[in-house]
Amino acid sequence: MEKTEGTPPAPATDRDAAASQDAASQPAASRAARKQPAAGPGRAGRNLPAAIGVGVGLGAVIVASLFIRKEAFLAVAVLAACTGVWELSHGLSAGRIRVPLLPSVVGAATMVLAAYKGGGQALTVAFGLTCVAVLLWRVADGLDDAMRDIAGGIFVAAYVPLLAGFASLMLAEPDGPWRIFVFVLVTVCSDVGGYAVGVVLGKHPMAPSVSPKKSWEGFAGSTLFCVVGGILGVTLALHAAWWVGAVLGLAAVVTATLGDLTESMIKRDLGIKDMGTLLPGHGGVMDRLDSLLLVAPVVWALLTAFVPAH
């Protein structure tokens, strides 16, 4: 019987090697591209006329609700917290994290209301019950990836409504509307100062891998605006010492900046530009809450320590 040999494989060409190298690099390139949000309009990444219009409208709603009745602002806070939970849960789905939405939204409303009605202890209890509800709801849906989804749900509950509950604690004080006014004032001053100075003078990036448009010059502007806003707000609205306002402004600018960077890091990791589209020129509600959420417990703590309620 005659022995035969198979046809030897054709030698690899330079073109084949290049194609193989391109194919191997595609997954890494895709992952890198997924984490690069699309650039927005303008140097600071905003549609400026829309951003100004929406910002003024939001400010009017907040101020009007504050000084009509406390319950009116509380309703705005509940709506904002629930919307923020929905947006963040939707954003996490880009990372294949399925947050149990119903117990998360119900828990958000409960936490904000409980903090206003029952204080810090009630807020803690409501947070614990929300975590239990998230766990049971998700386990009842099956065990596949359950730990990841439960962790995501607890993160959402802690990041949005638990921190928002500190605004309710401030509102519950006899001079609550003025405390909320100062809290919102210093946070807005941080954002406006950073944007105004950063867009004109910004040259040195603060955290280019997380938020390329945020600069040290912008941070300096945020600090100046925040300290001035804190001094004016604390002395005129709360009738406290000027140095309390200065300390409040410094603490607020640090936490507001960290809040902005934290959400930028989350969005970059998920490969999304904004958390939502409800607010033209701003993105979603969470894109406006990012700084407020981290500033709230700091302002509450400082005002509780240094400014007696009256």
Order of alpha helices (4+ residues) and beta strands (2+ residues): alpha-alpha-alpha-alpha-alpha-alpha-alpha-beta-beta-alpha-alpha-alpha
